[in-house]
Amino acid sequence: YVSNPRVGWGEAIEPFLKENMSVYNFARDGKSSKTYWQSGRFDAMKPYMREGDYLVVQLAHNDRHADMEKGTTLEEYKSYLRKYIAEARRLGLHVLLVTPPTVQGDVGKTIEQLESEAQGQRHLCSYVLEMKKVAQELDVPLVDLYTKTMQSFPDEGVTSGNGNGIFYEADGTHFS
């Protein structure tokens, strides 16, 4: 169902949905919550949006970058999430927030360990915690993919260097 072996889940999810559902995947690699908004990607989706549609938002991997042209502080990240939610609601959309999947460096640690390490830092877990706060604050449904992937991956054998790993060898973030 997917012709490109390096894809995101937005490209592969449609076959699992009901027949009358379609996916318009506007995800772009390398975008943070800030650069996605500033580049006009959200505005580019508007012609395809209809009242009652669902907007699925999964951003954070690129927000944690120290390069402030791309990355965001935790406060900026929450602010951009709120922008997406407010604009989607203004357009009559249902919003679903999805935390990002874990990264290779976090596998084998407990959520409690990561939350302790992450306090106020540019750690993926920090952004996950902030997304959860925004979801609760604005009463937005949330799928916790971060925790699910943390619980699903084995503590060993996830390195891609062995050829059988889960993570893409070049970055320890992507799965394909």
Rosetta silent file (secondary structure, phi, psi, omega in degrees, C-alpha in Angstrom):
SEQUENCE: YVSNPRVGWGEAIEPFLKENMSVYNFARDGKSSKTYWQSGRFDAMKPYMREGDYLVVQLAHNDRHADMEKGTTLEEYKSYLRKYIAEARRLGLHVLLVTPPTVQGDVGKTIEQLESEAQGQRHLCSYVLEMKKVAQELDVPLVDLYTKTMQSFPDEGVTSGNGNGIFYEADGTHFS
SCORE:     score description
SCORE:     0.000 S_00000001
   1 L     0.000  -12.908  177.849    0.000    0.000    0.000 S_00000001
   2 L  -126.714  127.737 -176.615    3.020    2.301    0.237 S_00000001
   3 L   -87.243  -24.173 -178.764    5.497    2.549   -2.604 S_00000001
   4 L   -98.397  123.809 -177.822    8.218    4.461   -0.773 S_00000001
   5 L   -69.000  -18.514  177.556    9.994    2.484    1.969 S_00000001
   6 L  -105.924   92.011 -177.178   10.759    5.703    3.911 S_00000001
   7 L  -133.682  163.171  171.433    7.350    7.019    4.899 S_00000001
   8 L   -95.054  169.648 -177.435    5.527    8.436    7.869 S_00000001
   9 H   -67.199  -23.341  178.214    2.413    6.885    9.331 S_00000001
  10 H   -62.226  -28.613  179.114    0.235    9.532    7.646 S_00000001
  11 H   -82.560  -19.343 -173.455    1.028    7.950    4.299 S_00000001
  12 H  -109.476   -3.670 -172.428    0.292    4.435    5.469 S_00000001
  13 L   -83.564  -26.272 -172.937   -2.805    4.804    7.640 S_00000001
  14 H   -53.351  -41.759 -179.918   -5.530    5.221    5.024 S_00000001
  15 H   -61.288  -15.666 -178.128   -5.992    1.487    4.259 S_00000001
  16 H   -94.910   -0.516 -178.950   -6.897    0.986    7.921 S_00000001
  17 L   -97.286  169.044  177.234   -9.723    3.554    7.898 S_00000001
  18 L   -63.013  153.978 -176.343  -13.350    3.193    6.850 S_00000001
  19 L   -56.705  -32.902 -176.876  -14.035    3.256    3.107 S_00000001
  20 L   -87.033   10.559 -179.242  -15.635    6.689    3.229 S_00000001
  21 L  -108.584  142.753  177.239  -12.597    8.256    4.904 S_00000001
  22 L  -127.080  155.062  177.123   -9.664    9.898    3.153 S_00000001
  23 L  -116.389  127.723  170.153   -6.312   11.121    4.378 S_00000001
  24 L  -109.778  104.755 -174.301   -4.733   14.337    3.194 S_00000001
  25 L   -95.701  108.208  179.020   -1.213   14.099    4.526 S_00000001
  26 L  -104.474   14.955  178.371    0.452   17.495    4.665 S_00000001
  27 L   -64.628  146.283  176.202    3.305   16.376    6.894 S_00000001
  28 L  -136.968  131.866 -179.700    6.774   17.459    5.844 S_00000001
  29 L   -63.355  148.213  175.960   10.009   16.099    7.198 S_00000001
  30 L    81.916    0.132 -178.514   12.185   18.461    9.152 S_00000001
  31 L   -91.509  138.914  171.322    9.376   20.791   10.236 S_00000001
  32 L   -98.962  177.294  177.347    8.870   21.896   13.813 S_00000001
  33 H   -59.991  -35.230 -179.856    5.625   23.338   15.142 S_00000001
  34 H   -73.120  -50.824 -175.269    7.086   26.783   14.403 S_00000001
  35 H   -70.790  -28.335  175.897    8.476   26.167   10.917 S_00000001
  36 H   -64.800  -45.761  179.869    5.363   24.268    9.833 S_00000001
  37 H   -67.240  -48.975 -175.526    3.205   27.243   10.788 S_00000001
  38 H   -66.601  -28.115 -178.990    5.613   29.901    9.484 S_00000001
  39 L   -80.568   -5.767  178.777    6.123   28.158    6.140 S_00000001
  40 L    86.327   10.054 -179.313    2.391   28.280    5.410 S_00000001
  41 H   -62.230  -38.828  179.181    1.869   24.514    5.510 S_00000001
  42 H   -64.570  -44.747  178.492   -1.204   24.896    7.711 S_00000001
  43 H   -61.844  -33.293  179.668   -2.702   27.462    5.339 S_00000001
  44 H   -65.111  -23.652  179.664   -1.984   25.116    2.417 S_00000001
  45 H   -79.486  -24.679 -170.031   -4.306   22.541    4.004 S_00000001
  46 H   -54.080  -39.653  179.177   -7.287   24.855    4.327 S_00000001
  47 H   -61.927  -19.432 -178.490   -8.749   24.273    0.831 S_00000001
  48 H   -95.491   -9.231 -175.788   -9.022   20.559    1.702 S_00000001
  49 L   -87.084  138.364  176.368  -10.606   21.053    5.119 S_00000001
  50 L  -128.605  147.315  177.576  -14.328   20.725    5.668 S_00000001
  51 L   -52.798  134.115 -178.772  -16.327   21.341    8.808 S_00000001
  52 L    93.860  -11.580  176.413  -16.420   18.128   10.814 S_00000001
  53 L   -68.634  167.415  177.808  -13.076   16.857    9.466 S_00000001
  54 E  -108.305  136.272  172.537  -10.317   15.703   11.782 S_00000001
  55 E  -111.416  118.261  179.225   -6.957   17.403   12.113 S_00000001
  56 E  -102.749  122.788 -175.693   -4.300   15.098   13.536 S_00000001
  57 E  -116.144  118.497  174.115   -1.308   16.974   14.950 S_00000001
  58 L  -132.906  101.949  179.695    1.967   15.226   15.749 S_00000001
  59 L  -137.435  144.487  172.299    4.873   17.610   16.217 S_00000001
  60 L   163.519  -35.673 -176.694    7.859   17.649   18.580 S_00000001
  61 L   -53.789  -44.027 -176.894   10.847   15.777   17.151 S_00000001
  62 L   -87.869  -13.503  176.499   12.152   18.857   15.381 S_00000001
  63 L   -68.439  -27.327 -175.137   11.036   21.307   18.074 S_00000001
  64 L   -79.312   -3.366  179.924   13.737   19.995   20.410 S_00000001
  65 L   -65.721  140.861  179.518   16.580   21.143   18.124 S_00000001
  66 L   -70.613  -24.016  177.400   18.908   23.728   19.647 S_00000001
  67 L   -66.128  108.699 -173.272   18.937   25.649   16.335 S_00000001
  68 L   -74.465   -6.889  170.651   16.340   28.298   17.167 S_00000001
  69 L   -67.844  -31.630 -178.573   15.565   28.899   13.499 S_00000001
  70 L  -108.525  -50.365 -174.337   13.900   25.493   13.621 S_00000001
  71 L   -71.597  168.713  178.477   13.580   24.512   17.261 S_00000001
  72 L  -133.222  154.415  167.795   11.276   25.961   19.867 S_00000001
  73 L   -73.507  168.379  178.393   11.361   26.534   23.574 S_00000001
  74 H   -62.711  -37.455  178.548    8.776   24.586   25.527 S_00000001
  75 H   -66.783  -41.419  177.130    6.655   27.745   25.857 S_00000001
  76 H   -62.839  -42.477  179.559    6.837   28.398   22.107 S_00000001
  77 H   -56.918  -49.414  178.985    5.888   24.799   21.430 S_00000001
  78 H   -62.121  -38.209  179.336    2.777   25.068   23.598 S_00000001
  79 H   -62.746  -42.916  178.681    1.906   28.372   21.953 S_00000001
  80 H   -68.105  -39.582  175.803    2.060   26.844   18.474 S_00000001
  81 H   -58.653  -43.243  178.576   -0.026   23.853   19.550 S_00000001
  82 H   -62.061  -36.502  177.496   -2.628   26.278   20.858 S_00000001
  83 H   -62.476  -46.806  179.433   -2.561   28.114   17.482 S_00000001
  84 H   -59.470  -44.862 -178.022   -3.229   24.893   15.577 S_00000001
  85 H   -65.797  -46.042 -178.771   -6.073   23.981   17.909 S_00000001
  86 H   -61.908  -44.749 -178.685   -7.657   27.447   17.855 S_00000001
  87 H   -68.183  -39.672  178.075   -7.532   27.707   14.066 S_00000001
  88 H   -62.775  -43.814  179.387   -8.849   24.177   13.592 S_00000001
  89 H   -65.428  -38.283  177.334  -11.741   24.856   15.933 S_00000001
  90 H   -59.601  -33.980  179.627  -12.461   28.133   14.157 S_00000001
  91 L   -85.748   -0.175  178.113  -12.772   26.096   10.950 S_00000001
  92 L    81.879   23.331 -179.187  -15.100   23.583   12.617 S_00000001
  93 L   -93.327  155.393  169.151  -12.567   20.749   12.738 S_00000001
  94 E   -91.174  136.717 -178.655  -12.097   18.082   15.376 S_00000001
  95 E  -110.180  138.577  173.575   -8.523   18.046   16.684 S_00000001
  96 E  -128.702  120.962  175.331   -6.555   15.012   17.777 S_00000001
  97 E   -92.565  138.515  178.614   -3.106   15.470   19.291 S_00000001
  98 E  -127.836  120.195  176.897   -0.639   12.598   18.914 S_00000001
  99 L   -67.579  150.918  179.805    2.570   12.538   20.889 S_00000001
 100 L   -69.344  154.212  172.991    5.614   11.610   18.805 S_00000001
 101 L   -66.527  160.686 -179.675    6.980    8.085   18.972 S_00000001
 102 L   -64.676  172.055  175.101   10.027    7.593   21.124 S_00000001
 103 L  -114.772  161.710 -174.494   13.604    7.874   19.891 S_00000001
 104 H   -55.560  -39.914 -177.460   16.318    5.235   20.067 S_00000001
 105 H   -65.664  -16.252 -179.299   18.145    6.936   22.949 S_00000001
 106 H   -95.235  -14.925 -176.834   15.087    6.639   25.193 S_00000001
 107 L   -65.306  136.626  179.553   14.423    2.941   24.668 S_00000001
 108 L    96.446  -10.366  176.918   15.105    0.854   27.750 S_00000001
 109 L   -99.766  157.159  176.276   14.359    3.693   30.183 S_00000001
 110 L   -85.287  159.628  176.325   11.170    4.039   32.152 S_00000001
 111 H   -58.362  -40.197 -179.751    8.764    6.912   31.614 S_00000001
 112 H   -61.958  -42.727  177.381    9.551    8.021   35.174 S_00000001
 113 H   -60.826  -46.109 -177.908   13.301    8.133   34.420 S_00000001
 114 H   -65.958  -40.869  178.352   12.712   10.140   31.271 S_00000001
 115 H   -62.862  -37.705  178.096   10.347   12.576   32.963 S_00000001
 116 H   -66.717  -44.299  178.565   12.964   13.148   35.661 S_00000001
 117 H   -65.858  -31.068 -169.504   15.730   13.682   33.069 S_00000001
 118 H   -82.914  -15.970 -171.768   13.514   15.898   30.938 S_00000001
 119 L   -44.097  105.167  175.885   12.512   18.541   33.478 S_00000001
 120 L    71.340    5.563 -177.045   12.763   21.817   31.536 S_00000001
 121 L   -96.904  166.749  176.469   15.286   20.399   29.073 S_00000001
 122 L   -83.112   58.337 -179.098   15.202   20.114   25.269 S_00000001
 123 L  -109.976  144.144 -178.183   14.382   16.449   25.606 S_00000001
 124 H   -54.147  -40.234 -179.555   11.639   14.794   23.586 S_00000001
 125 H   -59.730  -34.287  177.825    9.903   13.723   26.770 S_00000001
 126 H   -61.344  -42.248 -179.741    9.643   17.411   27.820 S_00000001
 127 H   -69.678  -35.648  176.146    7.727   18.200   24.638 S_00000001
 128 H   -62.056  -45.856  179.692    5.513   15.162   25.156 S_00000001
 129 H   -61.812  -38.670  179.241    4.669   16.358   28.669 S_00000001
 130 H   -69.039  -37.430  176.522    3.837   19.829   27.349 S_00000001
 131 H   -62.354  -41.796  178.980    1.573   18.392   24.647 S_00000001
 132 H   -61.316  -39.214  178.340   -0.270   16.429   27.315 S_00000001
 133 H   -64.080  -44.331  179.686   -0.746   19.630   29.335 S_00000001
 134 H   -64.011  -41.846  178.650   -2.146   21.493   26.321 S_00000001
 135 H   -59.490  -44.092  179.547   -4.484   18.604   25.519 S_00000001
 136 H   -68.622  -45.173 -179.145   -5.830   18.630   29.050 S_00000001
 137 H   -57.845  -42.234 -174.807   -6.013   22.428   29.225 S_00000001
 138 H  -103.139    8.233  177.846   -7.976   22.724   25.970 S_00000001
 139 L    55.812   54.611  179.618   -9.920   19.461   26.278 S_00000001
 140 L  -112.453  131.215  176.406   -8.406   17.902   23.161 S_00000001
 141 L   -59.515  146.191 -177.379   -8.220   14.109   22.740 S_00000001
 142 E  -135.442  134.591  171.240   -4.667   12.776   22.825 S_00000001
 143 E  -103.636  121.102 -176.777   -3.076    9.562   21.599 S_00000001
 144 L   -92.040   76.820  179.882    0.054    8.884   23.634 S_00000001
 145 H   -67.557  -31.004  179.254    2.204    7.271   20.963 S_00000001
 146 H   -59.156  -54.026 -179.023    5.362    8.133   22.915 S_00000001
 147 H   -65.108  -40.398  179.928    4.414    5.978   25.891 S_00000001
 148 H   -60.434  -44.143  179.802    3.001    3.249   23.663 S_00000001
 149 H   -71.149  -32.688  176.150    6.246    2.969   21.699 S_00000001
 150 H   -61.605  -39.751 -178.128    8.286    3.086   24.913 S_00000001
 151 H   -79.090  -22.250 -174.388    6.304    0.123   26.198 S_00000001
 152 H   -89.359  -28.581 -176.063    6.337   -1.749   22.885 S_00000001
 153 L   -83.243  140.967  177.351   10.013   -1.712   22.005 S_00000001
 154 L   -68.370  155.554  179.605   12.328   -4.282   23.535 S_00000001
 155 L   -69.931  -17.457 -178.874   15.067   -3.013   25.828 S_00000001
 156 L  -133.277  164.313  175.848   17.669   -4.536   23.528 S_00000001
 157 L    78.154   17.377 -179.430   18.066   -5.165   19.841 S_00000001
 158 L   -97.632   -6.110 -179.722   16.766   -1.808   18.709 S_00000001
 159 L   -71.252  139.644 -176.836   19.986   -0.528   17.237 S_00000001
 160 H   -82.776  -10.980 -179.371   19.877   -0.329   13.499 S_00000001
 161 H   -64.051  -20.988 -178.753   23.539   -1.142   13.118 S_00000001
 162 H   -86.674   -1.257  178.486   22.769   -4.846   13.323 S_00000001
 163 L    83.144  -12.513  179.366   20.534   -4.703   10.253 S_00000001
 164 L  -116.595   13.723 -173.392   17.534   -5.951   12.190 S_00000001
 165 L   -76.743  172.059 -179.612   16.870   -2.834   14.226 S_00000001
 166 L   -88.097  -39.174 -173.861   13.767   -0.756   14.586 S_00000001
 167 L   -91.985  146.582  176.465   15.318    2.671   14.063 S_00000001
 168 L   -63.795  130.320 -171.279   16.765    4.072   10.862 S_00000001
 169 L   -57.133  -36.244 -172.491   20.521    3.893   11.178 S_00000001
 170 L   -70.859  -25.327 -172.330   21.281    7.486   10.213 S_00000001
 171 L  -136.422  -12.814  179.970   19.316    9.260   12.919 S_00000001
 172 L    66.759   15.318 -178.922   17.910    7.007   15.666 S_00000001
 173 L  -118.575  -48.037 -174.350   14.534    8.717   15.250 S_00000001
 174 L   -87.375  154.151 -177.736   12.794    7.303   12.174 S_00000001
 175 L   -98.297  -15.009 -177.524   11.640    3.707   11.761 S_00000001
 176 L  -128.843    0.000    0.000   11.907    3.354    8.016 S_00000001
